[in-house]
Amino acid sequence: MTRKVLILGAGKIGGAIVDLLHATGAYEISVADSNATFLKQAAGARARTHQIDVSDRASLTKVAEGQDAVLSALPFFLNPGVAKVCAEAGAHYFDLTEDVETTRAVKAIAKTAEVAFAPQCGLAPGFISIVANHLATRFDNLREVHMRVGALPEFPANALKYNLTWSTDGLINEYCNPCEAIYEGKLTEVMPMEGLEHFSLDGIDYECFNTSGGLGTLCETLEGKVESLNYKTVRYPGHCEIMKMLLEDLRLKERRGLLKDILESSVPITHQDVVLIFVVVTGMRDGRLTQESYAKKIYAQEIGGKLMSAIQITTAAGITAMVDLFFDGKLPEQGFIRQEQCDMGDFLANRFGRYYA
């Protein structure tokens, strides 16, 4: 049976979602965006297009009606409006948001809705929570759950040692907003860009620091069950110091529009990237203090004759795998779905999830 889906947002990620879903032949795809050029690039002959202002409720409702599911690859601030339309139109809802307040808004809408709402279906939040929860269930008592994720250029060539690989709005958001964590068994908030650590993997040096939103709902799920839980973004050494100078010394965190303009006009995008996933869980098992880790690097590759960046692959595979698993009956049928409710074995066995395997 063909599943009818509407993808909102025809950018790099929206286009990758179209490509992955179309290749299966199992989905009837529509794409909506206000930008005609982006729509043409993302949809080609693979999807029906709707050039609309997605923030206009009436226009969005018109294209959402009759769809089995809506997948939002939009900036986070548009998603609460999309979720409301999905609740009214009877379409299941999936998004990629890293924004904590947006997820809370979606959760509130899901309480009284008759369809399913699965926010945060990307890499982090997303797959990282599935991994962390999977490892956590293998312990009798938990002590620490530490999650580290980075989307990095393979060949850094500027002082930031960074290239834009995904949403600039999302990047600024995670660098500026308070971060959830569990400390001494209690849910708390910590400051972004703090908690700097250094580590090496495969002979390469990295730094990591607190950023907002990457652990999704895992703090809520594991509160009272773990002493310490935190999430940090991975970068090459020196990045944090420069960003703190821009955000704090130059006070650009108070002028996010200007910061976005600066980053997008001076830091190039790249398709030559690597996604690094690193989870360490410590606790008691069979009476012994034990540690288990998961480490993975995913690189850009050609899929269906197109070069896709690592962040495109991991983000698009995250949301498409969750959509697939939902329609296959492997996730709750209604209400709010947390990423950690997805079984890691089911995810990695999925035709989209295998890009992580």
ABEGO torsion letter per residue (X at the ends): XBBBBBBBEABAAAAAAAAAAAAAGABBBBBBBABAAAAAAAAEAABBBBBBBAABAAAAAAAABGBABBBBABBAAAAAAAAAAAAAAGBBBBBABABAAAAAAAAAAAAABABBBBBGABAOBEAAAAAAAAAAAABABBABBBBBBBBBBABBABAAGBBBABBAAAAAAAAABBBBBBBGGBBBBBBBGBGBBBBBBGGBBBBBBBBBGAAEAAAAAABGABABBBBBBBBBBGAAAAAAAAAAAAGAAABAAAAAAAAAAABBBBABBBBBBBBBBBEBBGGBBBBBBBBBBBBBBBBGGBBBBAAAAAAAAAAAAAAAAAAAGABBABEBBBAAABBAAAAAABAAAAAAX
